[in-house]
Amino acid sequence: MKVLLINPPRHASITDTIENLGLGYIASGLRRAGHEVTLLDASIENLSIDAVVERALEGKPGLIGISILFQLLAEIPLNLTRSLKRSLKQAGLDVHITTGGHFPTFAFQEILNGDYGVDSVVRGEGDVTIIELARALEEGRSLETVSGLAYREGEEIVPTAPRELVPELDSLQLPARDWLAAVLRRGGKACISTSRGCYGNCSFCSIRAFYGLSPGRVWRARSPEGVLEEMMMLARDFGVDDMWVVDDTFIGPGRLGRERAARIAELLIRENARGPGGKPGIALRISCRADEVDRELFALLKRAGVKEVFLGIESGVQRALDIFNKGTTVEQNERAIRTLRDLDVDFSLGFILLHPYTTFEELSENLSFLRRVGYPLSRVPISPTDYLPRLQVLVGTPIAERLRQEGRLGGSLFDYAYEFDDPRVRVYYKTGAFLRRRILPLQRAVRRLVRR
């Protein structure tokens, strides 16, 4: 079967150029199963929806798979699926359109009931599900036989049985790298996945909820030897010297997680020792929790080439950490930051300044925490649709369900809204929103003048 896999056009707010590694894994699995796969990355090619539709009409695939990475940006890929279905029908082509990711997994009812042109939603990990979907379509079988799927049958939405999580990640083909050369030419970074899932249970995060829908171990890891082999291939075949490890949490749980991370570091150090000068040849950027930052381990990781850490600390207020079910303390957050600073490892923070239950005193406490650890609020990342670092409520998460039960969840499916309990926090947020709307255009105008 001819399969077209699409990474949708990018939102105007997204400036980074990265691979869609998930589609790369899907593509390599389908190719191994004998299907003819085209990977179309509209984000990297900077294609419009109309241009993507034109490519699809030219290729005449039997199955189109579209990745939806972010709930807040889901309207773009869903506008694409709608346009694709309409144009394909007008051309007399009967093409099955499927989509997957965290957001579609939880919002499959709304997507399949909506006017989006989507025929099925892959729920959970898609590596095996999409291969079985392609086979069922090819053989004309009922999709009821495909686990991990939800599909429309007449007026009914039919969810099939959950699919078990891939138990051994080393059994998967390495991802297709069709677009890596283009990513690197545009100044982007290569990505590598060494594990999947997260053993945490944060109330605001869709990662644990996503993997928790399926039977099997939530956190799974590739062998250190397999990881090293892929890293060396990327360095050799693509000249990669800077990699983003896209794991939800690189270190992993307990002693076994730390031992595995240390083993990867040791293998890299040994490999680097064979090169000129014995210096790290590849810069690595990883993500982890605050309670995973161990001085001895991170000293080893630094020797192996870890240059930057995304540290998910979330808050400098203990009550917020408890509401988030983070399982960490403010003291652990401070200790992790201190350790990375002492080791001279650069870091960025995952930080939620505001959430529905924040009091004004806790807002002040959070700002004091950032000052105390020497991390300016301006460095805290915010979403494309927001003005200040506040909790983004994601479908399928415990905190979304809590707010729904409290009758406080408003907004749209793509961008949930809520009010803050404390009226003083409401004023602070709305003032920040007002100033940001006024100041950002001025900042952009100044930058344009400076460039001239």
C-alpha positions as CSV (number, residue, x, y, z in Angstrom):
1,M,0.0,0.0,0.0
2,K,1.1,3.5,-0.7
3,V,1.3,5.5,2.6
4,L,1.8,9.2,3.0
5,L,2.9,10.4,6.4
6,I,2.6,14.1,7.0
7,N,4.2,16.4,9.6
8,P,1.7,19.4,9.3
9,P,2.6,23.0,8.5
10,R,4.1,24.8,11.4
11,H,2.4,27.4,13.6
12,A,3.8,30.9,13.1
13,S,5.1,30.9,16.7
14,I,7.3,27.8,16.2
15,T,10.8,28.8,15.1
16,D,12.8,25.6,15.9
17,T,13.6,23.1,13.1
18,I,13.5,19.6,14.4
19,E,12.7,16.1,13.1
20,N,9.4,14.5,13.8
21,L,11.0,11.3,15.2
22,G,7.6,9.7,15.9
23,L,6.8,9.7,12.2
24,G,10.3,8.4,11.5
25,Y,9.6,5.3,13.6
26,I,6.2,4.8,12.0
27,A,7.8,5.1,8.5
28,S,10.6,2.6,9.1
29,G,8.1,0.1,10.6
30,L,5.7,0.4,7.6
31,R,8.6,0.1,5.2
32,R,9.8,-3.1,6.9
33,A,6.3,-4.4,6.5
34,G,6.5,-3.9,2.8
35,H,4.6,-0.6,2.3
36,E,5.7,2.2,0.0
37,V,6.0,5.2,2.4
38,T,6.5,8.9,1.6
39,L,7.4,11.2,4.4
40,L,6.2,14.8,3.8
41,D,7.4,17.4,6.3
42,A,5.4,20.5,5.6
43,S,7.0,22.2,8.6
44,I,10.5,21.8,7.3
45,E,9.5,22.6,3.6
46,N,7.4,25.5,4.8
47,L,4.4,24.3,2.8
48,S,0.9,25.7,3.0
49,I,-2.1,23.4,3.5
50,D,-3.0,23.9,-0.2
51,A,0.5,22.8,-1.2
52,V,0.3,19.7,1.0
53,V,-3.1,18.8,-0.5
54,E,-1.6,19.1,-4.0
55,R,1.2,16.7,-3.1
56,A,-1.3,14.2,-1.8
57,L,-3.3,14.4,-4.9
58,E,-0.2,13.7,-7.0
59,G,0.9,10.7,-4.9
60,K,-2.5,9.0,-4.8
61,P,-1.9,7.2,-1.5
62,G,-4.2,4.6,0.0
63,L,-3.5,5.7,3.6
64,I,-2.6,9.1,5.0
65,G,-1.2,9.5,8.5
66,I,-0.9,12.9,10.1
67,S,0.9,13.7,13.4
68,I,-0.7,16.0,15.9
69,L,1.9,16.9,18.5
70,F,0.3,19.7,20.5
71,Q,-3.2,20.3,21.8
72,L,-2.8,24.1,21.5
73,L,-1.8,23.8,17.9
74,A,-4.1,21.1,16.8
75,E,-6.3,23.3,14.6
76,I,-3.7,23.4,11.9
77,P,-3.4,19.7,11.3
78,L,-7.2,19.3,11.6
79,N,-7.7,22.0,9.1
80,L,-5.3,20.0,6.9
81,T,-7.3,16.7,7.3
82,R,-10.5,18.5,6.4
83,S,-9.0,20.0,3.3
84,L,-7.4,16.7,2.3
85,K,-10.6,14.7,2.6
86,R,-12.6,17.3,0.6
87,S,-10.1,17.5,-2.2
88,L,-9.5,13.7,-2.4
89,K,-13.2,13.1,-2.6
90,Q,-13.6,15.7,-5.4
91,A,-10.8,13.9,-7.2
92,G,-12.6,10.6,-6.9
93,L,-10.0,9.1,-4.5
94,D,-11.1,7.0,-1.5
95,V,-8.2,7.6,1.0
96,H,-8.3,6.6,4.6
97,I,-7.0,9.4,6.9
98,T,-5.7,8.6,10.3
99,T,-4.1,10.7,13.0
100,G,-2.3,10.1,16.3
101,G,-0.5,11.6,19.3
102,H,-1.3,12.5,22.8
103,F,-4.2,14.9,22.0
104,P,-6.0,12.7,19.5
105,T,-5.7,9.7,21.8
106,F,-7.8,11.5,24.4
107,A,-10.0,13.6,22.1
108,F,-10.8,10.8,19.5
109,Q,-14.6,11.2,20.1
110,E,-14.5,15.0,19.3
111,I,-12.2,14.5,16.3
112,L,-14.2,11.7,14.8
113,N,-17.5,13.4,15.5
114,G,-16.3,16.7,14.1
115,D,-16.1,17.8,10.5
116,Y,-12.4,17.1,10.2
117,G,-12.3,14.4,7.6
118,V,-10.6,11.9,9.9
119,D,-11.5,8.3,9.5
120,S,-9.6,6.8,12.4
121,V,-7.4,7.8,15.4
122,V,-4.5,5.7,16.6
123,R,-4.7,5.6,20.4
124,G,-1.4,5.2,22.2
125,E,1.8,4.1,20.6
126,G,1.3,3.7,16.9
127,D,4.3,1.6,15.8
128,V,2.3,-1.6,15.5
129,T,-1.2,-0.2,15.2
130,I,-0.6,1.6,11.9
131,I,1.0,-1.5,10.3
132,E,-2.1,-3.5,11.2
133,L,-4.3,-0.6,10.0
134,A,-2.6,-0.6,6.6
135,R,-2.9,-4.4,6.4
136,A,-6.6,-4.4,7.3
137,L,-7.3,-1.6,4.7
138,E,-5.3,-3.5,2.1
139,E,-7.2,-6.8,2.8
140,G,-10.6,-5.1,3.2
141,R,-11.0,-6.4,6.7
142,S,-13.0,-4.8,9.5
143,L,-11.0,-2.3,11.5
144,E,-12.4,-3.9,14.6
145,T,-9.6,-6.4,14.4
146,V,-7.0,-3.6,14.9
147,S,-6.2,-2.9,18.6
148,G,-5.3,0.6,19.7
149,L,-7.7,2.3,17.2
150,A,-10.9,4.3,17.2
151,Y,-12.8,4.7,14.0
152,R,-16.1,5.8,12.5
153,E,-18.6,3.2,11.3
154,G,-21.7,5.0,10.0
155,E,-22.9,7.2,12.8
156,E,-21.0,5.2,15.4
157,I,-17.6,5.8,16.9
158,V,-15.9,2.4,17.6
159,P,-12.9,2.2,20.0
160,T,-11.1,-1.1,19.8
161,A,-9.2,-2.8,22.6
162,P,-6.1,-1.0,23.9
163,R,-2.8,-2.1,22.5
164,E,0.0,-3.3,24.7
165,L,3.0,-0.9,24.9
166,V,6.0,-2.0,22.9
167,P,7.8,-4.1,25.6
168,E,11.3,-4.1,24.0
169,L,12.2,-0.8,22.3
170,D,15.3,-2.5,20.8
171,S,12.9,-4.6,18.7
172,L,11.9,-1.5,16.7
173,Q,13.6,-0.4,13.5
174,L,15.6,2.8,13.8
175,P,13.6,5.8,12.6
176,A,13.7,6.8,9.0
177,R,15.9,9.9,8.6
178,D,14.4,11.2,5.3
179,W,14.5,14.8,6.5
180,L,17.5,14.9,8.8
181,A,19.9,16.4,6.2
182,A,17.4,19.2,5.5
183,V,17.0,19.8,9.3
184,L,20.7,20.1,9.7
185,R,21.0,22.5,6.7
186,R,18.5,24.8,8.4
187,G,20.5,24.8,11.6
188,G,18.3,22.3,13.5
189,K,19.3,19.5,15.7
190,A,19.2,15.7,15.2
191,C,16.9,13.9,17.7
192,I,17.4,10.5,19.3
193,S,15.0,8.6,21.5
194,T,16.6,6.3,24.1
195,S,13.5,5.6,26.3
196,R,9.8,6.1,26.3
197,G,7.3,7.0,29.0
198,C,7.7,8.5,32.4
199,Y,7.4,6.9,35.8
200,G,6.2,10.1,37.4
201,N,2.5,10.7,37.9
202,C,2.1,14.5,37.6
203,S,-1.5,15.7,37.6
204,F,-0.9,18.2,34.8
205,C,1.0,16.1,32.4
206,S,-0.4,14.0,29.5
207,I,2.6,11.8,29.2
208,R,1.8,9.4,32.0
209,A,-1.9,9.5,31.2
210,F,-1.1,8.7,27.5
211,Y,1.0,5.6,28.3
212,G,-1.2,4.6,31.2
213,L,-4.1,3.9,28.9
214,S,-2.3,0.8,27.5
215,P,-1.2,-2.3,29.3
216,G,2.5,-2.8,29.8
217,R,5.4,-1.1,31.5
218,V,5.1,2.7,31.2
219,W,8.8,3.5,31.2
220,R,10.9,1.4,28.9
221,A,14.5,1.9,27.7
222,R,16.7,0.9,24.8
223,S,20.0,-0.8,25.6
224,P,23.0,1.5,26.0
225,E,24.8,-0.4,23.3
226,G,22.0,0.2,20.8
227,V,21.9,3.9,21.8
228,L,25.6,4.3,21.2
229,E,25.3,2.6,17.8
230,E,22.7,5.0,16.6
231,M,24.6,8.0,17.9
232,M,27.7,6.9,16.0
233,M,25.7,6.3,12.9
234,L,24.3,9.8,13.1
235,A,27.8,11.2,13.6
236,R,29.3,9.1,10.8
237,D,26.5,9.4,8.1
238,F,25.2,12.9,8.8
239,G,28.1,14.7,10.5
240,V,25.9,15.2,13.6
241,D,27.8,16.7,16.6
242,D,24.8,18.0,18.6
243,M,21.8,15.8,19.6
244,W,18.6,16.4,21.4
245,V,17.6,13.4,23.4
246,V,13.8,13.6,23.2
247,D,13.1,11.2,26.1
248,D,10.4,12.3,28.5
249,T,12.9,11.6,31.3
250,F,16.4,10.4,30.3
251,I,17.6,9.1,33.6
252,G,14.7,6.8,34.5
253,P,13.5,5.2,37.7
254,G,15.7,4.2,40.6
255,R,19.0,2.4,40.6
256,L,18.5,0.7,37.2
257,G,17.7,4.0,35.6
258,R,20.8,5.7,36.9
259,E,23.0,2.6,36.0
260,R,21.7,2.7,32.4
261,A,22.4,6.5,32.1
262,A,25.9,5.9,33.5
263,R,26.5,3.1,31.1
264,I,25.6,5.3,28.1
265,A,27.9,7.9,29.4
266,E,30.8,5.4,29.9
267,L,30.3,4.1,26.4
268,L,30.4,7.6,24.9
269,I,33.5,8.5,27.0
270,R,35.2,5.3,25.7
271,E,34.3,6.1,22.1
272,N,35.4,9.7,22.4
273,A,38.8,8.5,23.8
274,R,39.5,6.9,20.5
275,G,39.1,10.2,18.7
276,P,41.7,13.0,18.4
277,G,42.4,14.6,21.8
278,G,39.9,12.3,23.6
279,K,37.4,15.1,23.8
280,P,33.6,14.7,23.7
281,G,32.6,14.5,20.0
282,I,28.8,14.9,20.5
283,A,26.9,17.5,22.5
284,L,23.8,16.0,24.2
285,R,20.8,17.8,25.5
286,I,18.6,15.9,27.9
287,S,15.5,16.2,30.1
288,C,15.0,15.0,33.6
289,R,13.4,15.5,37.0
290,A,14.9,17.4,39.9
291,D,15.2,14.3,42.1
292,E,17.2,12.5,39.4
293,V,20.1,15.1,39.5
294,D,22.9,13.2,41.3
295,R,26.3,15.0,41.4
296,E,28.4,11.9,40.6
297,L,26.1,10.8,37.8
298,F,25.9,14.3,36.2
299,A,29.7,14.8,36.5
300,L,30.0,11.6,34.4
301,L,27.3,12.7,32.0
302,K,29.1,16.0,31.5
303,R,32.3,14.2,30.6
304,A,30.3,12.2,28.1
305,G,29.1,15.4,26.4
306,V,25.9,16.5,28.1
307,K,25.8,20.3,27.6
308,E,22.3,21.2,28.5
309,V,19.5,19.9,30.7
310,F,15.8,20.6,30.6
311,L,14.9,20.4,34.3
312,G,11.2,20.0,35.1
313,I,10.9,21.5,38.6
314,E,7.5,23.2,37.9
315,S,7.3,25.4,41.1
316,G,9.1,26.9,44.0
317,V,6.0,26.5,46.2
318,Q,5.5,23.2,48.0
319,R,1.7,23.4,47.9
320,A,1.9,23.7,44.1
321,L,4.2,20.7,43.8
322,D,1.7,18.7,45.9
323,I,-1.2,19.8,43.7
324,F,0.8,18.8,40.7
325,N,1.5,15.4,42.4
326,K,5.1,16.0,41.5
327,G,6.6,13.9,44.3
328,T,9.4,16.3,44.9
329,T,10.2,19.2,47.2
330,V,11.3,22.8,46.8
331,E,14.6,21.8,48.5
332,Q,15.2,19.1,45.9
333,N,14.6,21.7,43.1
334,E,17.1,24.1,44.6
335,R,19.6,21.3,45.1
336,A,19.3,20.2,41.5
337,I,19.9,23.7,40.2
338,R,22.9,24.1,42.5
339,T,24.4,20.9,41.4
340,L,24.1,21.7,37.7
341,R,25.6,25.2,38.3
342,D,28.5,23.7,40.3
343,L,29.2,21.3,37.4
344,D,28.9,24.2,34.9
345,V,26.1,22.4,33.0
346,D,23.7,24.7,31.3
347,F,20.0,24.2,32.1
348,S,16.5,25.5,31.4
349,L,13.6,25.1,33.7
350,G,10.1,23.7,33.2
351,F,8.2,26.1,35.5
352,I,4.5,26.8,36.1
353,L,4.3,30.3,37.7
354,L,0.5,30.2,37.9
355,H,-2.2,27.6,38.2
356,P,-6.0,27.8,39.1
357,Y,-5.4,27.5,42.8
358,T,-2.4,30.0,43.1
359,T,-2.7,32.6,45.8
360,F,-1.1,36.0,45.5
361,E,1.3,35.1,48.3
362,E,2.3,31.9,46.4
363,L,2.8,34.0,43.3
364,S,5.2,36.2,45.2
365,E,6.9,33.1,46.7
366,N,7.4,31.7,43.2
367,L,9.0,34.9,42.0
368,S,11.2,35.0,45.0
369,F,12.3,31.4,44.3
370,L,13.3,32.4,40.8
371,R,15.3,35.3,42.1
372,R,16.9,33.1,44.7
373,V,18.1,30.6,42.2
374,G,19.2,33.3,39.8
375,Y,16.8,32.3,37.0
376,P,14.9,35.3,35.4
377,L,11.2,35.0,34.7
378,S,11.9,36.0,31.1
379,R,13.7,32.7,30.5
380,V,10.7,30.6,31.6
381,P,9.1,29.2,28.4
382,I,5.4,30.0,27.6
383,S,3.0,28.6,25.2
384,P,2.3,30.3,21.8
385,T,-1.2,31.3,22.9
386,D,-0.3,32.6,26.4
387,Y,1.2,35.7,28.0
388,L,2.7,34.4,31.3
389,P,3.9,30.9,32.4
390,R,0.7,29.4,33.6
391,L,-0.6,25.9,33.7
392,Q,-1.8,24.7,30.4
393,V,-4.7,22.2,31.0
394,L,-4.4,19.2,28.7
395,V,-7.1,16.8,27.8
396,G,-6.9,13.4,29.6
397,T,-5.0,14.7,32.6
398,P,-6.1,14.4,36.3
399,I,-6.1,18.2,36.7
400,A,-8.4,18.6,33.7
401,E,-10.8,16.1,35.2
402,R,-10.6,17.9,38.6
403,L,-11.5,21.3,37.0
404,R,-14.2,19.7,35.0
405,Q,-15.8,18.2,38.1
406,E,-15.6,21.6,39.8
407,G,-17.4,23.1,36.8
408,R,-14.4,25.4,36.1
409,L,-13.2,24.1,32.7
410,G,-14.0,26.5,29.9
411,G,-12.5,27.6,26.6
412,S,-12.3,25.3,23.6
413,L,-11.1,21.8,23.0
414,F,-7.9,23.2,21.7
415,D,-7.2,25.7,24.5
416,Y,-8.9,25.1,27.8
417,A,-9.6,28.1,30.0
418,Y,-10.1,28.6,33.7
419,E,-10.3,31.4,36.2
420,F,-7.8,31.9,39.1
421,D,-9.3,31.5,42.6
422,D,-7.5,34.6,43.9
423,P,-8.9,37.8,42.4
424,R,-5.4,39.5,42.8
425,V,-3.8,36.8,40.7
426,R,-6.5,37.4,38.0
427,V,-5.6,41.1,37.9
428,Y,-1.8,40.2,37.7
429,Y,-2.4,37.8,34.8
430,K,-4.7,40.1,32.9
431,T,-2.3,43.0,33.3
432,G,0.6,40.9,32.0
433,A,-1.6,39.8,29.1
434,F,-2.4,43.4,28.3
435,L,1.2,44.6,28.4
436,R,2.4,41.6,26.4
437,R,-0.1,42.4,23.6
438,R,1.1,46.0,23.5
439,I,4.9,45.5,24.0
440,L,5.6,42.5,21.7
441,P,4.6,44.4,18.4
442,L,6.9,47.3,19.5
443,Q,9.8,44.9,20.2
444,R,9.4,43.3,16.8
445,A,9.4,46.7,15.1
446,V,12.6,47.7,16.9
447,R,14.3,44.4,15.9
448,R,13.3,45.1,12.2
449,L,14.8,48.6,12.5
450,V,18.0,47.3,14.1
451,R,18.5,44.6,11.3
452,R,18.4,47.4,8.7
